[in-house]
Amino acid sequence: MNRTKNKFIILYTFFLFIIIFFTFFITKSSAALFDNTPELVKTLNTAFEDIEGWLLTLATPAAAVAVGVGVFMKKFSFGDEERIRISKKLIRGSLFSYGFILAINLILSAIRSLIE
């Protein structure tokens, strides 16, 4: 009785070891096989990076035009307090928005460099 119990324990530990070993091997090999990013995800990532590039490219001239309009509005207000106030809001808002866009780009670049 004791001998059969010892055989059972030895077989049980042997099979347990084999199961753990194959599970580890299959997990590592499947991780190596399926390590690539799917094509759809790559396409979406490149599309979003292109959109981000276009937005940053368009943000600089848009901010310059908004500041220019605000400066000309202030220059040609001829003492009208409401136009001066609107032009100051326009200049301040456009500079704040442009700074916000640049800050977001900086933060996203930092996050991207940490991930990769």
KEKE-691693 format. One line per 10 residues: number of its first residue (from 1); for each residue x, z, y of N, C-alpha, C, O. Coordinates in nm, 2 decimals, padded with zeros to 4 digits. Last residue first. Layout:
# KEKE-691693
NUM	X/Z/Y/X/Z/Y/X/Z/Y/X/Z/Y  ...
END
This chain:
# KEKE-691693
116	00.79/-02.61/05.32/00.88/-02.70/05.25/01.01/-02.64/05.24/01.10/-02.70/05.18  00.69/-02.39/05.46/00.63/-02.43/05.33/00.72/-02.52/05.25/00.74/-02.50/05.13  00.84/-02.38/05.69/00.85/-02.27/05.60/00.79/-02.30/05.46/00.84/-02.25/05.36  00.78/-02.62/05.81/00.92/-02.60/05.77/00.93/-02.48/05.67/01.02/-02.48/05.59  00.51/-02.58/05.87/00.55/-02.69/05.77/00.69/-02.67/05.72/00.72/-02.69/05.61  00.53/-02.38/06.06/00.46/-02.35/05.93/00.50/-02.45/05.83/00.53/-02.42/05.71  00.66/-02.52/06.26/00.72/-02.40/06.20/00.66/-02.37/06.07/00.73/-02.34/05.97  00.47/-02.72/06.31/00.60/-02.76/06.27/00.67/-02.64/06.20/00.74/-02.66/06.10  00.26/-02.56/06.41/00.24/-02.63/06.29/00.37/-02.68/06.23/00.39/-02.68/06.11  00.38/-02.46/06.64/00.34/-02.37/06.54/00.32/-02.44/06.41/00.37/-02.39/06.30
106	00.42/-02.70/06.79/00.53/-02.61/06.76/00.50/-02.52/06.64/00.58/-02.50/06.55  00.15/-02.78/06.82/00.25/-02.87/06.75/00.37/-02.78/06.70/00.42/-02.80/06.59  00.06/-02.57/06.98/00.00/-02.59/06.84/00.09/-02.68/06.76/00.11/-02.65/06.64  00.21/-02.62/07.21/00.22/-02.49/07.13/00.17/-02.50/06.99/00.23/-02.45/06.90  00.11/-02.86/07.29/00.25/-02.85/07.25/00.27/-02.73/07.17/00.35/-02.73/07.08  -00.16/-02.78/07.35/-00.13/-02.89/07.25/00.01/-02.88/07.20/00.04/-02.89/07.08  -00.11/-02.60/07.55/-00.17/-02.56/07.43/-00.15/-02.65/07.32/-00.12/-02.61/07.20  -00.01/-02.77/07.75/00.08/-02.66/07.70/00.02/-02.61/07.56/00.10/-02.58/07.47  -00.24/-02.92/07.80/-00.12/-02.98/07.75/-00.02/-02.88/07.69/00.04/-02.91/07.58  -00.41/-02.72/07.90/-00.44/-02.79/07.78/-00.32/-02.86/07.72/-00.30/-02.86/07.59
96	-00.27/-02.64/08.13/-00.30/-02.54/08.03/-00.33/-02.61/07.89/-00.28/-02.57/07.79  -00.28/-02.88/08.27/-00.15/-02.82/08.23/-00.17/-02.72/08.12/-00.09/-02.72/08.03  -00.56/-02.90/08.31/-00.49/-03.01/08.23/-00.35/-02.96/08.19/-00.30/-02.99/08.08  -00.62/-02.67/08.45/-00.68/-02.69/08.32/-00.60/-02.80/08.24/-00.58/-02.78/08.12  -00.48/-02.71/08.69/-00.45/-02.59/08.60/-00.50/-02.61/08.46/-00.44/-02.58/08.36  -00.60/-02.95/08.78/-00.46/-02.94/08.76/-00.43/-02.82/08.66/-00.35/-02.84/08.57  -00.87/-02.86/08.80/-00.83/-02.98/08.72/-00.69/-02.98/08.69/-00.65/-03.00/08.57  -00.86/-02.65/08.98/-00.91/-02.63/08.84/-00.87/-02.74/08.75/-00.83/-02.72/08.63  -00.77/-02.79/09.21/-00.69/-02.68/09.15/-00.73/-02.65/09.00/-00.64/-02.63/08.92  -01.00/-02.96/09.24/-00.87/-03.02/09.21/-00.77/-02.91/09.15/-00.69/-02.94/09.06
86	-01.20/-02.77/09.30/-01.21/-02.85/09.18/-01.07/-02.91/09.15/-01.04/-02.92/09.03  -01.09/-02.67/09.55/-01.11/-02.58/09.43/-01.12/-02.66/09.30/-01.06/-02.62/09.20  -01.10/-02.90/09.70/-00.97/-02.83/09.68/-00.98/-02.74/09.56/-00.89/-02.74/09.47  -01.38/-02.94/09.70/-01.29/-03.04/09.64/-01.15/-02.98/09.61/-01.09/-03.01/09.51  -01.46/-02.72/09.85/-01.51/-02.74/09.71/-01.42/-02.84/09.64/-01.39/-02.82/09.52  -01.34/-02.74/10.10/-01.30/-02.63/10.01/-01.34/-02.66/09.87/-01.27/-02.62/09.77  -01.21/-03.01/10.26/-01.33/-02.97/10.19/-01.29/-02.87/10.08/-01.22/-02.90/09.99  -00.99/-03.12/10.38/-01.03/-02.98/10.42/-01.15/-02.93/10.35/-01.20/-02.82/10.38  -00.95/-03.37/10.27/-00.97/-03.36/10.41/-01.04/-03.22/10.45/-01.13/-03.22/10.53  -00.88/-03.44/10.02/-01.00/-03.36/10.03/-01.04/-03.35/10.18/-01.16/-03.32/10.20
76	-00.65/-03.58/09.93/-00.75/-03.65/10.01/-00.89/-03.58/10.02/-00.99/-03.64/10.03  -00.51/-03.39/09.79/-00.45/-03.45/09.91/-00.55/-03.52/10.00/-00.55/-03.51/10.12  -00.68/-03.33/09.58/-00.64/-03.22/09.67/-00.59/-03.29/09.80/-00.62/-03.24/09.91  -00.68/-03.58/09.45/-00.81/-03.52/09.50/-00.78/-03.41/09.60/-00.85/-03.40/09.70  -00.42/-03.61/09.39/-00.48/-03.70/09.49/-00.61/-03.64/09.54/-00.64/-03.66/09.66  -00.40/-03.40/09.20/-00.31/-03.40/09.32/-00.37/-03.49/09.43/-00.38/-03.45/09.55  -00.58/-03.48/09.01/-00.60/-03.35/09.08/-00.52/-03.35/09.21/-00.57/-03.30/09.31  -00.47/-03.72/08.92/-00.60/-03.72/08.99/-00.63/-03.59/09.06/-00.68/-03.60/09.17  -00.23/-03.61/08.81/-00.23/-03.70/08.93/-00.36/-03.71/09.00/-00.36/-03.71/09.12  -00.33/-03.46/08.60/-00.26/-03.39/08.71/-00.25/-03.48/08.84/-00.27/-03.43/08.95
66	-00.44/-03.67/08.45/-00.53/-03.56/08.50/-00.46/-03.48/08.62/-00.53/-03.45/08.72  -00.21/-03.82/08.39/-00.32/-03.88/08.47/-00.41/-03.77/08.53/-00.45/-03.78/08.65  -00.07/-03.63/08.24/-00.01/-03.68/08.37/-00.12/-03.75/08.45/-00.12/-03.73/08.58  -00.24/-03.60/08.02/-00.21/-03.48/08.11/-00.16/-03.53/08.24/-00.19/-03.48/08.35  -00.23/-03.86/07.92/-00.36/-03.80/07.96/-00.34/-03.68/08.06/-00.41/-03.67/08.16  00.04/-03.88/07.85/-00.01/-03.96/07.96/-00.14/-03.91/08.01/-00.17/-03.92/08.13  00.04/-03.67/07.65/00.13/-03.67/07.76/00.08/-03.76/07.88/00.07/-03.71/07.99  -00.14/-03.74/07.45/-00.16/-03.62/07.53/-00.08/-03.62/07.65/-00.12/-03.57/07.76  -00.07/-03.96/07.30/-00.17/-03.98/07.40/-00.18/-03.86/07.49/-00.24/-03.87/07.60  00.12/-03.84/07.12/00.16/-03.95/07.21/00.06/-03.98/07.32/00.10/-04.01/07.43
56	-00.04/-03.65/07.00/00.07/-03.61/07.08/00.12/-03.72/07.17/00.16/-03.69/07.29  -00.21/-03.83/06.86/-00.26/-03.73/06.96/-00.15/-03.68/07.05/-00.18/-03.67/07.17  -00.03/-03.96/06.69/-00.10/-04.03/06.80/-00.16/-03.94/06.90/-00.15/-03.97/07.02  00.06/-03.75/06.53/00.15/-03.82/06.61/00.08/-03.90/06.73/00.13/-03.90/06.84  -00.18/-03.68/06.41/-00.12/-03.58/06.49/-00.02/-03.65/06.58/00.00/-03.61/06.70  -00.23/-03.91/06.26/-00.32/-03.88/06.37/-00.26/-03.78/06.46/-00.28/-03.78/06.58  -00.01/-03.90/06.08/-00.02/-04.01/06.18/-00.11/-03.98/06.29/-00.09/-04.01/06.41  -00.08/-03.67/05.95/00.05/-03.67/06.02/00.05/-03.78/06.12/00.10/-03.77/06.24  -00.31/-03.75/05.82/-00.32/-03.65/05.92/-00.19/-03.64/06.01/-00.20/-03.61/06.12  -00.20/-03.95/05.65/-00.30/-03.99/05.75/-00.31/-03.88/05.86/-00.31/-03.91/05.98
46	-00.03/-03.80/05.49/00.03/-03.90/05.58/-00.07/-03.94/05.69/-00.03/-03.97/05.80  -00.23/-03.65/05.36/-00.13/-03.58/05.44/-00.06/-03.68/05.54/-00.04/-03.65/05.65  -00.38/-03.85/05.23/-00.44/-03.76/05.33/-00.34/-03.70/05.42/-00.36/-03.69/05.54  -00.18/-03.94/05.05/-00.24/-04.03/05.15/-00.31/-03.95/05.26/-00.29/-03.99/05.38  -00.13/-03.71/04.90/-00.03/-03.77/04.98/-00.08/-03.86/05.08/-00.03/-03.86/05.20  -00.39/-03.68/04.78/-00.34/-03.57/04.87/-00.22/-03.63/04.96/-00.22/-03.60/05.08  -00.39/-03.91/04.63/-00.49/-03.89/04.73/-00.45/-03.79/04.83/-00.47/-03.80/04.95  -00.18/-03.86/04.44/-00.17/-03.97/04.54/-00.27/-03.96/04.65/-00.24/-03.99/04.77  -00.08/-03.52/04.38/-00.16/-03.64/04.36/-00.16/-03.74/04.47/-00.13/-03.70/04.59  00.26/-03.42/04.35/00.14/-03.41/04.43/00.05/-03.54/04.40/00.11/-03.65/04.39
36	00.41/-03.32/04.04/00.40/-03.41/04.15/00.26/-03.39/04.22/00.17/-03.34/04.16  00.42/-03.18/03.81/00.47/-03.11/03.93/00.45/-03.20/04.05/00.46/-03.15/04.16  00.35/-03.21/03.54/00.25/-03.22/03.64/00.29/-03.16/03.77/00.21/-03.10/03.84  00.58/-03.15/03.39/00.51/-03.28/03.38/00.42/-03.31/03.50/00.42/-03.42/03.55  00.65/-02.89/03.45/00.74/-03.00/03.48/00.68/-03.13/03.48/00.71/-03.22/03.55  00.42/-02.77/03.35/00.45/-02.75/03.49/00.55/-02.86/03.54/00.55/-02.91/03.65  00.45/-02.83/03.08/00.34/-02.88/03.16/00.36/-02.87/03.31/00.31/-02.96/03.38  00.68/-02.68/03.02/00.68/-02.82/03.01/00.57/-02.89/03.09/00.58/-02.99/03.15  00.59/-02.41/03.07/00.70/-02.47/03.15/00.70/-02.62/03.14/00.74/-02.68/03.24  00.37/-02.40/02.89/00.35/-02.37/03.03/00.46/-02.43/03.11/00.44/-02.50/03.21
26	00.50/-02.44/02.64/00.40/-02.53/02.69/00.38/-02.52/02.84/00.36/-02.62/02.91  00.67/-02.21/02.64/00.73/-02.34/02.64/00.63/-02.45/02.69/00.67/-02.53/02.77  00.49/-02.00/02.64/00.59/-02.01/02.75/00.64/-02.15/02.75/00.66/-02.21/02.86  00.36/-02.06/02.40/00.28/-02.05/02.53/00.38/-02.07/02.64/00.35/-02.14/02.74  00.56/-02.03/02.22/00.50/-02.17/02.24/00.42/-02.17/02.37/00.42/-02.27/02.44  00.62/-01.75/02.25/00.72/-01.85/02.27/00.66/-01.99/02.30/00.70/-02.05/02.40  00.37/-01.64/02.17/00.43/-01.61/02.31/00.53/-01.72/02.34/00.53/-01.77/02.45  00.36/-01.73/01.91/00.25/-01.76/02.01/00.30/-01.75/02.15/00.28/-01.83/02.23  00.59/-01.61/01.80/00.57/-01.76/01.80/00.47/-01.80/01.90/00.49/-01.90/01.97  00.52/-01.34/01.83/00.64/-01.39/01.89/00.63/-01.55/01.90/00.66/-01.60/02.01
16	00.30/-01.33/01.66/00.29/-01.29/01.80/00.40/-01.35/01.88/00.38/-01.41/01.99  00.42/-01.39/01.42/00.32/-01.48/01.47/00.30/-01.45/01.62/00.28/-01.55/01.70  00.58/-01.15/01.40/00.64/-01.29/01.39/00.54/-01.39/01.46/00.58/-01.47/01.54  00.39/-00.94/01.40/00.49/-00.96/01.51/00.56/-01.09/01.52/00.58/-01.15/01.62  00.26/-01.01/01.16/00.19/-01.00/01.29/00.28/-01.02/01.41/00.26/-01.09/01.50  00.47/-00.98/00.97/00.40/-01.11/00.99/00.33/-01.12/01.13/00.33/-01.22/01.20  00.52/-00.71/01.00/00.62/-00.80/01.02/00.56/-00.94/01.05/00.61/-01.01/01.14  00.27/-00.60/00.93/00.32/-00.57/01.07/00.43/-00.67/01.10/00.44/-00.72/01.21  00.25/-00.69/00.67/00.15/-00.73/00.77/00.20/-00.71/00.91/00.18/-00.80/00.99  00.46/-00.56/00.55/00.46/-00.70/00.55/00.36/-00.75/00.66/00.39/-00.85/00.73
6	00.37/-00.29/00.58/00.49/-00.33/00.65/00.50/-00.49/00.66/00.54/-00.54/00.76  00.15/-00.30/00.41/00.13/-00.27/00.55/00.25/-00.32/00.63/00.24/-00.37/00.74  00.26/-00.35/00.17/00.18/-00.45/00.23/00.15/-00.43/00.37/00.14/-00.52/00.45  00.39/-00.10/00.14/00.47/-00.22/00.15/00.39/-00.33/00.21/00.44/-00.41/00.29  00.19/00.08/00.13/00.28/00.09/00.24/00.36/-00.04/00.26/00.39/-00.08/00.37  00.08/00.00/-00.12/00.00/00.00/00.00/00.09/00.00/00.12/00.06/-00.08/00.22
END
